[in-house]
Amino acid sequence: MDPLYLFVFLGLFSPGPNVILLTASGARFGFRPTLPHVAGVALGVGVTAGLTGLGIGALLEGWPVLKTGLSAVAAAWIGVMAWRLWHSEPGSTERRSEDRPWGVTRAALFQWVNPKVWAIAVAAASGYSLGLSPIEEAQRLALAFAGINLFVCLFWSFAGSLLSLLLRDAKAWSIFARIMAAGLGASAVMVFL
């Protein structure tokens, strides 16, 4: 078995922005409404890993200004999401239009500023290369990341939906949301470390 698969699984399964957001979405909105978010994450992570295999990761490492700018955007976006999660309420059938799970596009685009995905993709591209052509290496990384991450995302979304059974009252939800928001906020700080 290719050691890349275990590396990608461990990297993507561990807590980070996607895990926190998908678990919270599963808990708040349920498993089925969170599926577009799952699909977007898997797609976005696959594209990001594929582009890293083509050399985008090396470009970011070589241009510190670009990397710092991307880090600042990532930290700001993650900080806003943490603030919103901190102030969120338990899921209900009566929601405002902006209070709904993420769609495919938003989740996929988030991967462009998700520092954890970039770090894992750059490490995988440099540490687990098979010496293939850039196109073949990009395909290998894209498929490994997207396929493995799909199952990781499904797991965390489903786990969140099961947690919703314990989070029915406002107090329990508030504790859960604030713990998840604190973790998300910490990941915004980790962008610069």
C-alpha positions as CSV (number, residue, x, y, z in Angstrom):
1,M,0.0,0.0,0.0
2,D,1.2,3.5,-0.8
3,P,2.2,5.3,2.4
4,L,0.7,8.5,1.0
5,Y,-2.8,7.2,1.9
6,L,-2.1,6.8,5.6
7,F,-0.4,10.2,5.7
8,V,-3.3,11.8,4.0
9,F,-5.9,10.0,6.2
10,L,-4.1,11.0,9.5
11,G,-3.6,14.6,8.3
12,L,-7.2,15.1,7.2
13,F,-8.9,13.1,10.0
14,S,-7.3,15.1,12.8
15,P,-9.1,18.3,14.0
16,G,-8.8,21.4,11.9
17,P,-11.1,23.9,10.3
18,N,-12.9,21.3,8.0
19,V,-13.4,18.8,10.8
20,I,-14.8,21.5,13.2
21,L,-17.1,23.0,10.6
22,L,-18.5,19.7,9.4
23,T,-19.1,18.4,12.9
24,A,-20.8,21.6,13.9
25,S,-22.9,21.6,10.7
26,G,-23.9,18.0,11.2
27,A,-24.9,18.8,14.8
28,R,-26.8,21.9,13.8
29,F,-28.4,21.1,10.5
30,G,-28.3,17.3,10.3
31,F,-26.4,14.8,8.1
32,R,-28.3,15.1,4.9
33,P,-28.4,18.9,4.7
34,T,-24.6,18.9,5.3
35,L,-23.8,16.7,2.3
36,P,-23.2,19.6,-0.1
37,H,-20.7,21.0,2.4
38,V,-19.0,17.5,2.4
39,A,-18.9,17.3,-1.4
40,G,-17.4,20.8,-1.6
41,V,-14.7,20.0,0.9
42,A,-13.7,16.8,-0.9
43,L,-13.7,18.6,-4.2
44,G,-11.8,21.6,-3.0
45,V,-9.2,19.5,-1.1
46,G,-8.7,17.4,-4.2
47,V,-8.1,20.4,-6.4
48,T,-5.8,22.0,-3.9
49,A,-3.7,18.8,-3.6
50,G,-3.6,18.4,-7.4
51,L,-2.4,22.0,-7.9
52,T,0.2,21.4,-5.2
53,G,1.5,18.4,-7.2
54,L,1.8,20.8,-10.2
55,G,4.1,23.1,-8.1
56,I,1.7,25.7,-6.6
57,G,2.9,24.7,-3.2
58,A,6.5,25.4,-4.1
59,L,5.4,28.8,-5.5
60,L,3.8,29.7,-2.2
61,E,6.9,28.7,-0.3
62,G,9.1,30.7,-2.7
63,W,7.0,33.9,-2.5
64,P,6.7,34.8,1.2
65,V,4.5,37.9,0.5
66,L,2.0,35.7,-1.3
67,K,2.1,33.2,1.5
68,T,1.6,35.9,4.1
69,G,-1.3,37.4,2.2
70,L,-3.0,34.0,1.9
71,S,-2.4,33.4,5.6
72,A,-4.0,36.8,6.6
73,V,-7.1,36.0,4.4
74,A,-7.3,32.6,5.9
75,A,-7.0,33.8,9.5
76,A,-9.6,36.5,8.9
77,W,-12.1,34.1,7.3
78,I,-11.6,31.4,9.9
79,G,-12.0,34.1,12.7
80,V,-15.3,35.3,11.2
81,M,-16.5,31.7,11.0
82,A,-15.5,31.1,14.7
83,W,-17.3,34.2,15.8
84,R,-20.5,33.1,13.9
85,L,-20.3,29.7,15.4
86,W,-19.8,31.1,18.9
87,H,-23.0,33.1,18.5
88,S,-25.0,30.4,16.7
89,E,-28.2,28.8,18.0
90,P,-29.3,25.2,17.8
91,G,-30.7,24.1,14.5
92,S,-34.4,24.6,13.9
93,T,-36.8,24.4,11.0
94,E,-37.4,28.1,11.0
95,R,-34.1,29.6,9.8
96,R,-33.1,32.8,8.1
97,S,-32.0,32.4,4.5
98,E,-28.3,33.0,5.5
99,D,-28.5,30.5,8.3
100,R,-28.1,27.3,6.4
101,P,-25.3,24.7,5.8
102,W,-22.6,25.6,3.3
103,G,-23.0,24.7,-0.3
104,V,-20.5,22.9,-2.6
105,T,-19.0,26.1,-4.0
106,R,-18.4,27.9,-0.6
107,A,-16.9,24.7,0.9
108,A,-14.7,24.1,-2.1
109,L,-13.4,27.7,-2.2
110,F,-12.6,27.7,1.5
111,Q,-9.9,25.1,0.8
112,W,-7.9,27.8,-1.0
113,V,-7.4,29.6,2.3
114,N,-7.4,26.5,4.6
115,P,-3.9,26.4,6.0
116,K,-4.1,22.8,7.2
117,V,-5.0,21.5,3.7
118,W,-2.1,23.4,2.2
119,A,0.3,22.2,4.8
120,I,-0.7,18.6,4.3
121,A,-0.7,18.9,0.5
122,V,2.8,20.5,0.4
123,A,4.1,17.8,2.8
124,A,2.6,15.0,0.7
125,A,3.9,16.4,-2.5
126,S,7.4,16.7,-1.2
127,G,7.6,13.7,1.0
128,Y,5.6,11.1,-0.9
129,S,6.4,11.7,-4.5
130,L,6.8,8.7,-6.7
131,G,8.9,10.6,-9.3
132,L,6.0,10.7,-11.8
133,S,5.5,13.5,-14.3
134,P,3.9,16.6,-12.8
135,I,0.5,15.8,-14.4
136,E,0.6,12.2,-13.1
137,E,1.7,13.3,-9.6
138,A,-1.0,15.9,-9.5
139,Q,-3.6,13.3,-10.5
140,R,-2.3,10.9,-7.8
141,L,-2.5,13.6,-5.1
142,A,-5.9,14.9,-6.2
143,L,-7.5,11.5,-6.2
144,A,-5.9,10.4,-2.9
145,F,-6.9,13.6,-1.1
146,A,-10.4,13.9,-2.6
147,G,-11.2,10.2,-2.1
148,I,-9.9,9.9,1.5
149,N,-11.3,13.2,2.5
150,L,-14.8,12.3,1.3
151,F,-14.9,9.5,3.8
152,V,-13.4,11.6,6.5
153,C,-16.0,14.4,5.9
154,L,-18.8,11.9,5.9
155,F,-17.6,10.5,9.2
156,W,-17.4,13.9,11.0
157,S,-20.7,15.1,9.6
158,F,-22.4,11.9,10.7
159,A,-20.8,12.2,14.1
160,G,-22.1,15.7,14.4
161,S,-25.6,14.6,13.5
162,L,-25.4,12.0,16.3
163,L,-24.3,14.7,18.7
164,S,-27.4,16.7,17.9
165,L,-29.3,14.2,20.0
166,L,-27.4,15.5,23.0
167,L,-27.6,19.1,22.1
168,R,-31.3,19.7,22.0
169,D,-31.4,22.5,24.7
170,A,-29.9,25.9,24.3
171,K,-27.4,25.5,27.1
172,A,-25.9,22.2,25.7
173,W,-25.7,23.7,22.3
174,S,-24.0,26.9,23.6
175,I,-21.3,24.8,25.3
176,F,-20.7,22.7,22.2
177,A,-20.7,25.7,19.9
178,R,-18.3,27.6,22.0
179,I,-15.9,24.7,22.3
180,M,-16.0,24.2,18.5
181,A,-15.6,28.0,18.0
182,A,-12.6,28.1,20.3
183,G,-11.0,25.3,18.3
184,L,-11.7,27.1,15.1
185,G,-10.4,30.4,16.5
186,A,-7.2,28.5,17.6
187,S,-6.7,27.2,14.0
188,A,-6.9,30.9,12.8
189,V,-4.0,31.7,15.1
190,M,-2.1,28.6,14.0
191,V,-2.0,30.0,10.4
192,F,0.9,32.1,11.4
193,L,2.9,29.5,13.3
